[in-house]
Amino acid sequence: MVCKDVSGKGVLMFEDAKKEYDQAIDRNNTLGELANQKVPSTTTNRHTVLSKLIVVGIIAIGIALLIIL
């Protein structure tokens, strides 16, 4: 059974809803593509972290010794 809308408002509402739905699908696809992009990894080398920690530790011990003496 097909209902005819004499005023045409139903047709316009359907077209607006379809347009919004299509825009939402496009936004969703764009966000999905952005989410699937590979981000360059920022892995740090353990040796560099360890060496920085040792240097900071030595500087801290040196400052502590200067304050004590």
Jmol script that loads the backbone (N, CA, C; Angstrom):
load data "model"
ATOM      1  N   MET A   1       0.840  -1.172   0.000  1.00  0.00           N
ATOM      2  CA  MET A   1       0.000   0.000   0.000  1.00  0.00           C
ATOM      3  C   MET A   1       0.886   1.235   0.000  1.00  0.00           C
ATOM      4  N   VAL A   2       0.678   2.114  -0.928  1.00  0.00           N
ATOM      5  CA  VAL A   2       1.476   3.320  -1.065  1.00  0.00           C
ATOM      6  C   VAL A   2       0.625   4.502  -0.670  1.00  0.00           C
ATOM      7  N   CYS A   3       1.175   5.317   0.245  1.00  0.00           N
ATOM      8  CA  CYS A   3       0.468   6.517   0.676  1.00  0.00           C
ATOM      9  C   CYS A   3       1.055   7.705  -0.061  1.00  0.00           C
ATOM     10  N   LYS A   4       0.198   8.506  -0.636  1.00  0.00           N
ATOM     11  CA  LYS A   4       0.662   9.703  -1.334  1.00  0.00           C
ATOM     12  C   LYS A   4       0.543  10.896  -0.406  1.00  0.00           C
ATOM     13  N   ASP A   5       1.613  11.684  -0.371  1.00  0.00           N
ATOM     14  CA  ASP A   5       1.611  12.901   0.443  1.00  0.00           C
ATOM     15  C   ASP A   5       1.355  14.070  -0.496  1.00  0.00           C
ATOM     16  N   VAL A   6       0.224  14.693  -0.294  1.00  0.00           N
ATOM     17  CA  VAL A   6      -0.188  15.775  -1.189  1.00  0.00           C
ATOM     18  C   VAL A   6       0.719  16.987  -1.037  1.00  0.00           C
ATOM     19  N   SER A   7       1.180  17.256   0.193  1.00  0.00           N
ATOM     20  CA  SER A   7       1.972  18.465   0.433  1.00  0.00           C
ATOM     21  C   SER A   7       3.422  18.310  -0.021  1.00  0.00           C
ATOM     22  N   GLY A   8       3.932  17.093  -0.138  1.00  0.00           N
ATOM     23  CA  GLY A   8       5.318  16.884  -0.551  1.00  0.00           C
ATOM     24  C   GLY A   8       6.307  16.953   0.590  1.00  0.00           C
ATOM     25  N   LYS A   9       5.848  17.210   1.795  1.00  0.00           N
ATOM     26  CA  LYS A   9       6.757  17.305   2.939  1.00  0.00           C
ATOM     27  C   LYS A   9       7.372  15.962   3.281  1.00  0.00           C
ATOM     28  N   GLY A  10       6.600  14.894   3.107  1.00  0.00           N
ATOM     29  CA  GLY A  10       7.126  13.562   3.412  1.00  0.00           C
ATOM     30  C   GLY A  10       8.280  13.196   2.508  1.00  0.00           C
ATOM     31  N   VAL A  11       8.196  13.573   1.261  1.00  0.00           N
ATOM     32  CA  VAL A  11       9.264  13.288   0.304  1.00  0.00           C
ATOM     33  C   VAL A  11      10.509  14.079   0.666  1.00  0.00           C
ATOM     34  N   LEU A  12      10.330  15.344   1.017  1.00  0.00           N
ATOM     35  CA  LEU A  12      11.475  16.171   1.400  1.00  0.00           C
ATOM     36  C   LEU A  12      12.129  15.650   2.671  1.00  0.00           C
ATOM     37  N   MET A  13      11.319  15.229   3.638  1.00  0.00           N
ATOM     38  CA  MET A  13      11.865  14.696   4.885  1.00  0.00           C
ATOM     39  C   MET A  13      12.656  13.427   4.609  1.00  0.00           C
ATOM     40  N   PHE A  14      12.144  12.591   3.717  1.00  0.00           N
ATOM     41  CA  PHE A  14      12.854  11.357   3.378  1.00  0.00           C
ATOM     42  C   PHE A  14      14.180  11.670   2.696  1.00  0.00           C
ATOM     43  N   GLU A  15      14.177  12.637   1.771  1.00  0.00           N
ATOM     44  CA  GLU A  15      15.408  13.005   1.069  1.00  0.00           C
ATOM     45  C   GLU A  15      16.428  13.602   2.028  1.00  0.00           C
ATOM     46  N   ASP A  16      15.959  14.440   2.965  1.00  0.00           N
ATOM     47  CA  ASP A  16      16.868  15.022   3.960  1.00  0.00           C
ATOM     48  C   ASP A  16      17.453  13.932   4.849  1.00  0.00           C
ATOM     49  N   ALA A  17      16.623  12.992   5.270  1.00  0.00           N
ATOM     50  CA  ALA A  17      17.103  11.907   6.123  1.00  0.00           C
ATOM     51  C   ALA A  17      18.099  11.049   5.372  1.00  0.00           C
ATOM     52  N   LYS A  18      17.832  10.762   4.111  1.00  0.00           N
ATOM     53  CA  LYS A  18      18.756   9.952   3.306  1.00  0.00           C
ATOM     54  C   LYS A  18      20.081  10.682   3.123  1.00  0.00           C
ATOM     55  N   LYS A  19      20.017  12.006   2.901  1.00  0.00           N
ATOM     56  CA  LYS A  19      21.232  12.798   2.732  1.00  0.00           C
ATOM     57  C   LYS A  19      22.066  12.776   4.020  1.00  0.00           C
ATOM     58  N   GLU A  20      21.414  12.941   5.174  1.00  0.00           N
ATOM     59  CA  GLU A  20      22.120  12.901   6.457  1.00  0.00           C
ATOM     60  C   GLU A  20      22.708  11.521   6.702  1.00  0.00           C
ATOM     61  N   TYR A  21      21.957  10.489   6.331  1.00  0.00           N
ATOM     62  CA  TYR A  21      22.449   9.120   6.501  1.00  0.00           C
ATOM     63  C   TYR A  21      23.690   8.892   5.633  1.00  0.00           C
ATOM     64  N   ASP A  22      23.655   9.324   4.398  1.00  0.00           N
ATOM     65  CA  ASP A  22      24.796   9.173   3.503  1.00  0.00           C
ATOM     66  C   ASP A  22      26.011   9.934   4.024  1.00  0.00           C
ATOM     67  N   GLN A  23      25.785  11.142   4.561  1.00  0.00           N
ATOM     68  CA  GLN A  23      26.889  11.919   5.127  1.00  0.00           C
ATOM     69  C   GLN A  23      27.479  11.213   6.346  1.00  0.00           C
ATOM     70  N   ALA A  24      26.617  10.616   7.168  1.00  0.00           N
ATOM     71  CA  ALA A  24      27.107   9.890   8.344  1.00  0.00           C
ATOM     72  C   ALA A  24      27.936   8.683   7.923  1.00  0.00           C
ATOM     73  N   ILE A  25      27.494   7.986   6.878  1.00  0.00           N
ATOM     74  CA  ILE A  25      28.256   6.837   6.378  1.00  0.00           C
ATOM     75  C   ILE A  25      29.613   7.295   5.858  1.00  0.00           C
ATOM     76  N   ASP A  26      29.656   8.404   5.130  1.00  0.00           N
ATOM     77  CA  ASP A  26      30.922   8.932   4.624  1.00  0.00           C
ATOM     78  C   ASP A  26      31.858   9.312   5.758  1.00  0.00           C
ATOM     79  N   ARG A  27      31.305   9.977   6.796  1.00  0.00           N
ATOM     80  CA  ARG A  27      32.139  10.342   7.956  1.00  0.00           C
ATOM     81  C   ARG A  27      32.671   9.091   8.643  1.00  0.00           C
ATOM     82  N   ASN A  28      31.834   8.087   8.771  1.00  0.00           N
ATOM     83  CA  ASN A  28      32.253   6.846   9.420  1.00  0.00           C
ATOM     84  C   ASN A  28      33.360   6.171   8.618  1.00  0.00           C
ATOM     85  N   ASN A  29      33.224   6.150   7.304  1.00  0.00           N
ATOM     86  CA  ASN A  29      34.261   5.549   6.463  1.00  0.00           C
ATOM     87  C   ASN A  29      35.572   6.314   6.578  1.00  0.00           C
ATOM     88  N   THR A  30      35.482   7.642   6.612  1.00  0.00           N
ATOM     89  CA  THR A  30      36.683   8.461   6.736  1.00  0.00           C
ATOM     90  C   THR A  30      37.369   8.208   8.072  1.00  0.00           C
ATOM     91  N   LEU A  31      36.589   8.151   9.140  1.00  0.00           N
ATOM     92  CA  LEU A  31      37.172   7.883  10.462  1.00  0.00           C
ATOM     93  C   LEU A  31      37.786   6.497  10.508  1.00  0.00           C
ATOM     94  N   GLY A  32      37.135   5.533   9.860  1.00  0.00           N
ATOM     95  CA  GLY A  32      37.684   4.176   9.814  1.00  0.00           C
ATOM     96  C   GLY A  32      39.005   4.133   9.080  1.00  0.00           C
ATOM     97  N   GLU A  33      39.111   4.866   7.977  1.00  0.00           N
ATOM     98  CA  GLU A  33      40.368   4.918   7.236  1.00  0.00           C
ATOM     99  C   GLU A  33      41.458   5.580   8.064  1.00  0.00           C
ATOM    100  N   LEU A  34      41.108   6.643   8.769  1.00  0.00           N
ATOM    101  CA  LEU A  34      42.098   7.308   9.618  1.00  0.00           C
ATOM    102  C   LEU A  34      42.556   6.396  10.745  1.00  0.00           C
ATOM    103  N   ALA A  35      41.634   5.625  11.297  1.00  0.00           N
ATOM    104  CA  ALA A  35      41.986   4.730  12.401  1.00  0.00           C
ATOM    105  C   ALA A  35      42.869   3.583  11.929  1.00  0.00           C
ATOM    106  N   ASN A  36      42.724   3.193  10.671  1.00  0.00           N
ATOM    107  CA  ASN A  36      43.500   2.065  10.157  1.00  0.00           C
ATOM    108  C   ASN A  36      44.876   2.462   9.654  1.00  0.00           C
ATOM    109  N   GLN A  37      45.150   3.765   9.587  1.00  0.00           N
ATOM    110  CA  GLN A  37      46.475   4.189   9.140  1.00  0.00           C
ATOM    111  C   GLN A  37      47.505   3.802  10.177  1.00  0.00           C
ATOM    112  N   LYS A  38      48.655   3.380   9.699  1.00  0.00           N
ATOM    113  CA  LYS A  38      49.722   2.979  10.618  1.00  0.00           C
ATOM    114  C   LYS A  38      50.454   4.217  11.117  1.00  0.00           C
ATOM    115  N   VAL A  39      50.634   4.266  12.412  1.00  0.00           N
ATOM    116  CA  VAL A  39      51.356   5.362  13.036  1.00  0.00           C
ATOM    117  C   VAL A  39      52.804   4.915  13.196  1.00  0.00           C
ATOM    118  N   PRO A  40      53.759   5.745  12.813  1.00  0.00           N
ATOM    119  CA  PRO A  40      55.155   5.338  12.983  1.00  0.00           C
ATOM    120  C   PRO A  40      55.458   5.064  14.454  1.00  0.00           C
ATOM    121  N   SER A  41      56.062   3.948  14.694  1.00  0.00           N
ATOM    122  CA  SER A  41      56.330   3.564  16.083  1.00  0.00           C
ATOM    123  C   SER A  41      57.449   4.419  16.652  1.00  0.00           C
ATOM    124  N   THR A  42      57.308   4.750  17.913  1.00  0.00           N
ATOM    125  CA  THR A  42      58.316   5.561  18.596  1.00  0.00           C
ATOM    126  C   THR A  42      59.004   4.706  19.653  1.00  0.00           C
ATOM    127  N   THR A  43      59.493   3.564  19.214  1.00  0.00           N
ATOM    128  CA  THR A  43      60.176   2.682  20.161  1.00  0.00           C
ATOM    129  C   THR A  43      61.525   3.280  20.504  1.00  0.00           C
ATOM    130  N   THR A  44      61.877   3.184  21.775  1.00  0.00           N
ATOM    131  CA  THR A  44      63.162   3.692  22.222  1.00  0.00           C
ATOM    132  C   THR A  44      64.069   2.514  22.517  1.00  0.00           C
ATOM    133  N   ASN A  45      65.314   2.714  22.286  1.00  0.00           N
ATOM    134  CA  ASN A  45      66.307   1.689  22.529  1.00  0.00           C
ATOM    135  C   ASN A  45      66.566   1.592  24.029  1.00  0.00           C
ATOM    136  N   ARG A  46      66.630   0.378  24.538  1.00  0.00           N
ATOM    137  CA  ARG A  46      66.846   0.214  25.984  1.00  0.00           C
ATOM    138  C   ARG A  46      68.192   0.761  26.413  1.00  0.00           C
ATOM    139  N   HIS A  47      69.171   0.667  25.536  1.00  0.00           N
ATOM    140  CA  HIS A  47      70.509   1.131  25.903  1.00  0.00           C
ATOM    141  C   HIS A  47      70.534   2.647  26.080  1.00  0.00           C
ATOM    142  N   THR A  48      69.811   3.365  25.235  1.00  0.00           N
ATOM    143  CA  THR A  48      69.809   4.822  25.382  1.00  0.00           C
ATOM    144  C   THR A  48      69.075   5.240  26.647  1.00  0.00           C
ATOM    145  N   VAL A  49      67.995   4.552  26.975  1.00  0.00           N
ATOM    146  CA  VAL A  49      67.265   4.877  28.203  1.00  0.00           C
ATOM    147  C   VAL A  49      68.129   4.575  29.412  1.00  0.00           C
ATOM    148  N   LEU A  50      68.796   3.431  29.391  1.00  0.00           N
ATOM    149  CA  LEU A  50      69.650   3.042  30.516  1.00  0.00           C
ATOM    150  C   LEU A  50      70.823   4.002  30.665  1.00  0.00           C
ATOM    151  N   SER A  51      71.434   4.407  29.556  1.00  0.00           N
ATOM    152  CA  SER A  51      72.566   5.319  29.646  1.00  0.00           C
ATOM    153  C   SER A  51      72.126   6.695  30.155  1.00  0.00           C
ATOM    154  N   LYS A  52      70.961   7.168  29.726  1.00  0.00           N
ATOM    155  CA  LYS A  52      70.455   8.443  30.246  1.00  0.00           C
ATOM    156  C   LYS A  52      70.170   8.352  31.730  1.00  0.00           C
ATOM    157  N   LEU A  53      69.628   7.232  32.170  1.00  0.00           N
ATOM    158  CA  LEU A  53      69.344   7.038  33.588  1.00  0.00           C
ATOM    159  C   LEU A  53      70.628   7.034  34.402  1.00  0.00           C
ATOM    160  N   ILE A  54      71.652   6.393  33.890  1.00  0.00           N
ATOM    161  CA  ILE A  54      72.937   6.345  34.599  1.00  0.00           C
ATOM    162  C   ILE A  54      73.548   7.747  34.671  1.00  0.00           C
ATOM    163  N   VAL A  55      73.505   8.490  33.596  1.00  0.00           N
ATOM    164  CA  VAL A  55      74.069   9.843  33.586  1.00  0.00           C
ATOM    165  C   VAL A  55      73.329  10.739  34.574  1.00  0.00           C
ATOM    166  N   VAL A  56      72.011  10.673  34.576  1.00  0.00           N
ATOM    167  CA  VAL A  56      71.233  11.484  35.517  1.00  0.00           C
ATOM    168  C   VAL A  56      71.531  11.061  36.952  1.00  0.00           C
ATOM    169  N   GLY A  57      71.674   9.773  37.181  1.00  0.00           N
ATOM    170  CA  GLY A  57      72.012   9.281  38.521  1.00  0.00           C
ATOM    171  C   GLY A  57      73.367   9.782  38.989  1.00  0.00           C
ATOM    172  N   ILE A  58      74.356   9.753  38.097  1.00  0.00           N
ATOM    173  CA  ILE A  58      75.698  10.222  38.455  1.00  0.00           C
ATOM    174  C   ILE A  58      75.672  11.722  38.757  1.00  0.00           C
ATOM    175  N   ILE A  59      74.941  12.476  37.976  1.00  0.00           N
ATOM    176  CA  ILE A  59      74.837  13.918  38.221  1.00  0.00           C
ATOM    177  C   ILE A  59      74.149  14.177  39.562  1.00  0.00           C
ATOM    178  N   ALA A  60      73.104  13.412  39.862  1.00  0.00           N
ATOM    179  CA  ALA A  60      72.399  13.594  41.137  1.00  0.00           C
ATOM    180  C   ALA A  60      73.311  13.254  42.309  1.00  0.00           C
ATOM    181  N   ILE A  61      74.073  12.188  42.190  1.00  0.00           N
ATOM    182  CA  ILE A  61      75.000  11.805  43.267  1.00  0.00           C
ATOM    183  C   ILE A  61      76.090  12.866  43.415  1.00  0.00           C
ATOM    184  N   GLY A  62      76.568  13.399  42.299  1.00  0.00           N
ATOM    185  CA  GLY A  62      77.590  14.445  42.356  1.00  0.00           C
ATOM    186  C   GLY A  62      77.071  15.707  43.046  1.00  0.00           C
ATOM    187  N   ILE A  63      75.865  16.099  42.716  1.00  0.00           N
ATOM    188  CA  ILE A  63      75.278  17.283  43.365  1.00  0.00           C
ATOM    189  C   ILE A  63      75.076  17.018  44.850  1.00  0.00           C
ATOM    190  N   ALA A  64      74.611  15.819  45.198  1.00  0.00           N
ATOM    191  CA  ALA A  64      74.420  15.479  46.620  1.00  0.00           C
ATOM    192  C   ALA A  64      75.739  15.525  47.370  1.00  0.00           C
ATOM    193  N   LEU A  65      76.808  15.003  46.761  1.00  0.00           N
ATOM    194  CA  LEU A  65      78.123  15.035  47.408  1.00  0.00           C
ATOM    195  C   LEU A  65      78.633  16.471  47.558  1.00  0.00           C
ATOM    196  N   LEU A  66      78.373  17.315  46.586  1.00  0.00           N
ATOM    197  CA  LEU A  66      78.802  18.716  46.698  1.00  0.00           C
ATOM    198  C   LEU A  66      78.060  19.422  47.824  1.00  0.00           C
ATOM    199  N   ILE A  67      76.789  19.106  47.984  1.00  0.00           N
ATOM    200  CA  ILE A  67      76.024  19.734  49.059  1.00  0.00           C
ATOM    201  C   ILE A  67      76.505  19.236  50.413  1.00  0.00           C
ATOM    202  N   ILE A  68      76.781  17.961  50.521  1.00  0.00           N
ATOM    203  CA  ILE A  68      77.222  17.388  51.818  1.00  0.00           C
ATOM    204  C   ILE A  68      78.607  17.919  52.197  1.00  0.00           C
ATOM    205  N   LEU A  69      79.491  17.999  51.245  1.00  0.00           N
ATOM    206  CA  LEU A  69      80.864  18.435  51.552  1.00  0.00           C
ATOM    207  C   LEU A  69      80.895  19.938  51.579  1.00  0.00           C
TER     208      LEU A  69
END
end "model"
wireframe off; spacefill off
backbone 0.3
color backbone group
